[in-house]
Every structure is written in C-alpha cells, then in structure tokens.
C-alpha cells in the first residue's frame, strides 16, 4: 500500500515526524538525537538535514508542492522521506 507514491510505513514516519516537529521541545530532542554520534545514521542525517527538516516543517497538504520543489533539485519526496532517521528509544 502506498500514500503519494511512498510505502505506507515510510509515510507514517513522515506523519509522526511532522507531529513531533511542531513541538519545539521535541524538535530539539529529535535534532539532538539524530546528531548524536551513537545514532547509526547520524552521518547520513547530516548530509540530508536541510531537506529532511524542510520536509518535516511542511504541512501535510503540501506533499505535491514539496515533491515538485525537490524534483527541481534532482530529488523527490520519496527520496527525502527515506532519509528521515529512525528514533531509538534507548538514548532518545
């Protein structure tokens, strides 16, 4: 099953990420977590931070607009969603 061309489990990570991103304390916590050297994807996040944070800050109904913007930069919504790091409870 797909939502906007994205596998439903990956899209769920985007939706939950957007919900947390709206709360400043959680946004800071996510950034601290994703930059933590213990996080297995900290390096990848650093490479894609601008796109990921822009996507998380965007409203749900803007997916098509964000996808069009990303495609102008040789990327896509689907690609950036895959770069949203997971959250690991052990040190979140």
N, C-alpha and C positions, 0 to 999 in steps of 0.2 A: 504494500500500500504506500502511496506517495502523496505528499502535500506540496504543491508548487514545484513538482519535479524532484522533491527531496524525500528520501526514505523517512517514514513516519517517526522512527526512533531518533533520527538525527534532527528532524524538525522539532521534536519535543524538547531536545536540548536547547534549541534556539528559543523556544517559547518560555521555558523555565529560566533561561539566562536573561531574557528580556524582563521577566518579572523581578528577578533579583537585582538587575542592573538599575532599576528605577529607584531603589532604596540606597541612598548614599553609603550607609554603613556596610551593606552587602557588596556594593560596587567596590569599595576599598578593600574589603576582605577577599573578594574574587581576584582583584589585581595582585594583592599581596600573595595569595595562594599560587596564582599562575606564574608569578615571577620567582617564587621560592625555588632555590636550586634543587630541592628534593623532588620537585614535581617533574615527572618523566618527560613532559612536553614543554618545559619552560623555554627551551631554545626555540622551538617551533612557534610558540606563542609570541616571543619577542620579534620574530620575523614577520608575523602577520597581525601584530597588535592593533595597528591603525584600522585595518579592515574589520577585525573582529569587534573592536569597541564601537566603531561606527554602526555596524550591524546591530549590536545589542542595544544601542541607544535609539534605533529606529522603531517606529510604531509598526504593529503587525500588518496593518493595511498598506504598508509601503514596500512590501516584498518585490513587486514588479518594478517599481522605480529604482530601488536599490540594486536589483539584478541588472537593470539597464545601465546604471552608473558603473557597476563592476565590469560589465561586458565591454564598456568603452576602454577599460584598463586591462583587457585580456584576462579577466577573471569571471566569476559568476557567484550568484547567491549560493548555489550548491557547493562550490569550492570553499567559500569562506565559512559556511556552516560546518564543514568537516574540520576546520581549523579551530573551532571553539573547544578549548581544553575541557577535559572532564574535571570533576571535583572529587577529591579523595578525602573522605571523612577523617582519616587518621590524623591529618595535620591541617584540616580546614578550620 
